[in-house]
Amino acid sequence: MNETSDFNPARLVLARQRRGWTKKSLADATSLSGKTISLYENGDLTPSNESLSCIAQALNFPLAFFTGADIDAPTDENASFRSFSRMTSGQKFSALAAGGIAYMLSDWIDAKFQLPIASVPDCSGMDPEAAAESVRAEWGMGQLPIKNLVHLLELKGVRVFSLAEETSQVNAFSCWRRGVTPFVFLNTQKSAEASRFDAAHELGHLVLHRHGSNKGKEVENEANAFASAFLMPKQSILAQGWNCRSVKDVIRMKKIWNVSAMALAYRLHKTGILTEWVYRSFCIDLASMGARTTEPDPSPRETSQVLQKVLGYARDQGKSLGAIANELCVSVNDLNPILFGMAPVAISGIGGTALGPKRVAELRLVKA
């Protein structure tokens, strides 16, 4: 490894936050003082080789991770979080740190593959319903249901990763990286339908709040309205929604738009198909069936097409996930959670061969 003179304090901060630890927690785990940890993180003191080794072991990061250039990562200022009020500070910064690792992996992918350029419209200041129609028009979707939203986002240049947090308190978040590349992070602990709605909600933030605040009740409501309109276009709902005369009909017809029963019932109400009384009655019946926690007749979960192709190509070239992790100076356990639970590349050993030819490979994404 490099000498500790190459120690980067920002990397220590990210590693500690990724584990959800306070400075005191790290101090207790390494027999160092909290003041010493603060001096390290502020760049006022360089740790000895022995101290840095203790820190690396405690945080379960390779020693080499703590040297090198600064790591770009989402920040509290530019990331939009769902369920923000229910998150602890530790959960929030841990998720942001996981985003930094996703950025590193994204850079690794960009260096070896040609991905679609971001094509996300700027609908700042527009009404959410009109914005949803505008995005659909620009993307040539008309009123058709979206077969796979994650694939669609990736086709339009959005980088989609799963959240590494095993908690429902952090639903999803999105951000613009350097104002150019859009990222969306989705919680796989939720139902497939809820995660799909989260993806549309985060797209709403990306198109509606690119230049303004992406936090607060008002912007959350706008993103929700966008998601509802984007997944269930008004004209499509008006054309087919009149067939929903019972909760059984709602559960059957939610498959058309691949949304939750609750989300479809709400959209039917907002478009005037269900009266207030009928809508409330449907909600009560759905809740009694457990639909608020367990989706009836669930759909398959959507995953990343880009990551699947990248991992498949790496496997074919004899490149293990461990080897990729080594190049990024992180552990496999830090990559697995952001890969939608896909099986790691199963190649024995930690080295692997070089990833294919020197030319940049072009991934072919299938339109959703």
C-alpha positions, 0 to 999 in steps of 0.5 A: 500500500502507499505510505500514510502520507497519501492518506485522504481524510475524506475517504475516512469520513465516507468509510465511517459514514457508510458503516453508519458509525459515529466518530465515537463508535470508530474510536471505541472500535480502534482504541483511539480517542474521539479527538484523534479520529476528528484530527484524522478526518479534518486533515490535521493529523496523519495516522500511522500505518498501525493506526490506519490498519486498525481503522481499516480493519474496524470499518472492513475497508481495504487499506488502499481505500484510504489513499488516493483522490477524493471520492465524488459522492451525493450530498445532502444538498443535491439528493432528494430523499423519500421518507426524509422525516423518518430517517436518522442522520446516520441512515441518511449519510450511510446511504449517501456514502453508498451513493459514492461507491456507486459513483465509483462503480459507474466511473469504472463502467463508463471507462469500459462501456458506452452507455446512453447519454442522459436524455431527461427533459427539464420541466422545471416550473411545470404542473406535474401532470403536464410534465408527465405528459411532456416527458412521455411525448418527448420519449415517444411513449404516447399513452402506452403502459410502461413495461419496465421502468428501470430499463426505460430510465437506463435507456434515457441515460439515468444510472439506476442502482439499488440502495444498500440500506436494509431498512424501509426508512430510506425509500429511494433517492435521486440526484444530478451528478455534477449537473449532468448525469442523473442517478436513481437509487431504489430500495429493494426491501419494498414491494416491486410495485412500490419500488417502481412508483419510487422510480417514477417519483424520483424521475419526477424530482429529476425533471421538476426540481433540477434547478430548485429545492428538492426537499419538503412536503410540496416538492414531494407532493409534486413528485408523487403527482408526476409519478402517478400521471407518468405511470397511469396516463390520464387518457389511458385511465379514462379509457379503461378505468371505468371497468373498475367497479370493485376492489377485485377489478382494481386488483385485476386491472392494476396489472395493466399499468403495473402499479399497486392496487392503492396507487390505482385506486387513488388515480381512479379517484383523482381522474374522477372515475371513483367518487370520494365515498367509493374511493374511501370504501376501496381503501378500507377494503384493500387495507383489510386485505393487508394491501398497505404492507403486502401487495396482492397479486404482486408483480416481478421486481424490476432490476438494472439491465445495464448492471446485468449486461456489465456483470455478464460481460465481465463474467464472460471475460473472466473478470470476477466481482472480487477483481472489480472490487479490488480495482475500486479498493472496496470489498465485494460486500460494498458492491453486492447491495447496490447491484439489485441482488444479482448473483456476483460474477462467479470466477474463482480467485481475486485477480481475474483477467483484464476486462475484454479488449481495450476499445470501449464496448457499447451496451445495447439496451432494449426499449421498455 
